[in-house]
Amino acid sequence: MRYVAAYLLSALSGNGNPAAKDIKKILESVGIEADDTRLDKVISELKGKNVEEVIATGYGKLASVPAGGAVAVATSAAVGSGGAAAPAAAVEEKKEEKEESEGSDDDMGFGLFD
């Protein structure tokens, strides 16, 4: 992802066809050592493509991704069965997940560009 982000930064700043040295320069400015294999893969996949068109295509693909389907299914199943216990259970599960996620991210040691 960092290679794609650096490629996009370079392309959106006016460099229509960023080279490996351009991307390496961006990555090294934030302390990341570039892996040539991954860098070459990103460059080969995006070479000759218009960045704005690639982003627009990505937005179109994201529009088809379902969001929030699991909660809706649990709620509709409870309504269909005539019971009210399932929505309460779903809310309780969400609370438990939230409590776990709050503590689980502490001290993970992950940075933005790790």
N, C-alpha and C positions, 0 to 999 in steps of 0.2 A: 504494500500500500504506500509505503514511503517513496518508492520509486515512481509510482503513478502520480503522487502528489507533487513531487519535484518536477516531473515532466510537465504537468499541468501548470505549475507556477512559471516555468520557463516559457511554455507556449502562450499563456495568457499575458505574459509581459511583453510580447511582441516577437518572440523567436518562433516562427512558424514550424520549424523542423529542428527541435533540440537534439544536440549530439550528446554522446556519453559524457564528454568533458563538461558540458553545461550542467547536466544533472549531478555529476560528481561534485562540482563546485557548490551547488546548492546544498547537497547533503553534508559535505564537509564543513559548511558554514555553521551547521548545528551539531557538529561532532559525530557524524555517522560515517563509518567507513563503508563505501559502496562495494557490493558483491557484483563482479562483472557479469556473471551468468544471469542473474536476475535483471540487471540493468539492460543487458542485450535483449532479453526476452521482452521487456516493456517497450524498448525502442523498436524492435522488429514488429510488434503487434500494432503499434500506433503510427508507424512510419507511413507518411503520405495521406494520413487521415486528418480531417478537419476536427479540431478539438471540440468546437461548439456542436458539431453534428454527433460526435461520440457521446457528449453529455446529454444531448436531447434524446438520443436513442436509449440511454440509461434511464432517463426519467420515464420514458414510455414503458420500459420493463418493470420499473418500480411500481408503476400504477397497477400492475396486475398482481402484485404481492398482497395476499390477504393480511389484514391487521385486526387483531382482537378476536379471532375466530373461536378460540378455546373457551372464552368466557361466554360468548353468545351461544355456543353449543350446549354448555352446561345449563344455562338459564332456560333455553328452549326445551331441553329434555325435561327439566323440572316442571315446566308449565304443561308440557304434554302429558306427564304422568299425574298431574293434579296435586303434586306435593310442593310444599314450600321449604322443605328441609335442604334441598340441594343448593338453592341460591345462598342460603346461610353458610353452608359448608364451603362453597366456592369463595365467599368473602373471607371466611376464616383461613382458608388455604392461602389466599393472597396476603393476609396479614403475616402469616408464618414465613412466607417467601420473602417478604419485605424485611422482616427482622433478621433473617439469615443473610440477606444480601448486604445489609448495612454493615455488619461485622466482618463479612468475608473479604471485603475489598481493602481493609486496613492492612498495612505492611505487606502488600503484594510485591512492592518493588518495581512496579511497572511505570514507565514514563511514556510520554507522548510518542517518542520515536524509538522505543526499545524493541 
